[in-house]
Structures are given as structure tokens and as C-alpha cells.
Amino acid sequence: MPRINDMVESKFLKKSDVDPAVLWTVTAATQHDVSMENQPEEMKWCLEFQESSKPMVLNVTNMRLMESITGSDDTDDWIGKKVVLYDDPSIMYAGKVTGGIRVRAPKGQAQPQPVDDSDIPF
């Protein structure tokens, strides 16, 4: 029998779509209207993937993680990069533990190193 999460349809990725974790390729960072039907437009940035027709709505944490993974705050530099999407059960929303989607670098991928600017004279 199907699970309830499998029965609830969404045009955006939900945590059950990435449990177990998936390794996907970023194809775009675009804005989408995430508002409910018959509600005012609410535009949010989303990541799109080669392996899925559903985009992932980005929150600030996942934006910063993508910046760290790719070494760039320019979303054009994220295109073509492989990332792991997974259900993180510790994510909180509105003061409650709800779980949610997190992004991380694939295992074995070198993380960008911070610049050592200690010898810069200013």
C-alpha cells in the first residue's frame, strides 16, 4: 500500500522524494511561483536537476551550502555540479521539528578551502 507522503502530489521536491538520498546534477537556478492555488503570487528561487522534473525550493541554508559546495555564490557556476539531496530529520519549521531537504557535496569531492589572508597587510 502507498504511504501518505506518496499520495500527496507536489510540483516541487519534498523530503520523501530524496529518501533514500540521491545524487543529482544541477541544471538551473530559477524562480518559481510557490503559492497555493487561488493565492497571491509568491516567487522563490529553486534548483532544477537533470534527474527530476520537480525543482527544489531553496532556503537560505541550502543556498549557503551550495555556495560552499561549489566555491561560488554565482548560481551560473552551480550548473553541471553534482550534489547529494537527502532528508534531514533535524530541520525545524515554525518552531517544530519537521525534517526537510538538505544538500551536501558527494563523498570524496574536495571542499573549497578558505583563503588564508593572514599575511595580507590590510
N, C-alpha and C positions, 0 to 999 in steps of 0.2 A: 504494500500500500504506500501511496505517496506521503511524504511528510508535509506539514503545513507550509513550511518555507518553500517547498517545491510547488505548491499550489498557488502561492501569491505571485502574480506576474508583475514584472517591473521592466521599464525600458532602460534602467540603469543597473549596474552590478550591485549585488547585495552580498553579504558575508557568506551566505550558503553557496554562492557561485564560485567561491575561492577556497572551499573547504572540501577536500584537501587543497593545499597550496598549489598555485600554478605558476609556470614560468612563461611570461608573455612578452611580446615585442611592442614597444610604444610606436604608434603611427602618427599621432597628432595630439595637440592640446588645444581644445576648442571650447567655446561657450555653448551651453545648452540651457533651455528653459526647464527648470526642475519643479515648477509649480504644479499643484494638483489641478485637475480638470475644473474649469469654470472659476479659477482663481487668477489674480493678477500675475503677470509675468515675473519670474524670479530667475535671473541668469546666474549660472555658476560655471566655473572652469572645470573641465573634465579631461581625463586622459582617455584616448582611444587606443585599441590594441588590434594587431593583426589577427589574433586568435579568437576574437569575440566581437559580436555585433553590438554589444552593450558597452557604453562608456562608463568609466568610474568617476563619480563626483569627487573632486579634490577638496580636502580641507587643508588648513594651514600646515598641520603636522606632516601630511603626506607631500605637500609642496616642498617643505624644507628637506624631507627625506630624499625626494627626487633630486633636489639641488645637491645634496651630499653625495648621492649615488653617482650622479653624472659629472660632478665637479663644475656645474654651471647653473646659474639662475636664469639662463635664456632657454625657454622651452623648445626652441628650434634644435638645441643641442641634445634634447631628450629623445628625439625621433631616431628610431633604429636601435635604441638601447633595450636590452632585455632586463626585466625586473621580476621579482617574485611578489605575487599578491597572496595574502593569507588572511585568515580570520584571527584577529587578536581579541581574545575574550576579555581582556582587561580594559578595553576602551569604554570611556564613560560619556554619556549624553544626558544633558539636563539633570546632572547630579546622580544618575543611576548607571550602574554597570550594565552595558548593553552588548558589548562586543562590536566589532566592526572591521573594515578592511584596512590593512596596513600594507605598505610597500617596503621591500628591502632589496639589497643587492644579491645577485645569485652567489651561492657559496663558491669560494675560490676567486671571485672577482676582486681585484685590488681596489681599495677605497682611496679616494683622493686624500692626499696628505695636506695638513695645514701648512701654510708658508711660514717659515721661521724668519720673522722680521726683527729679531732682537738686535741685530747688528746694524740696522738702519738708523742713521743719526737723527731722525726726527720723529 
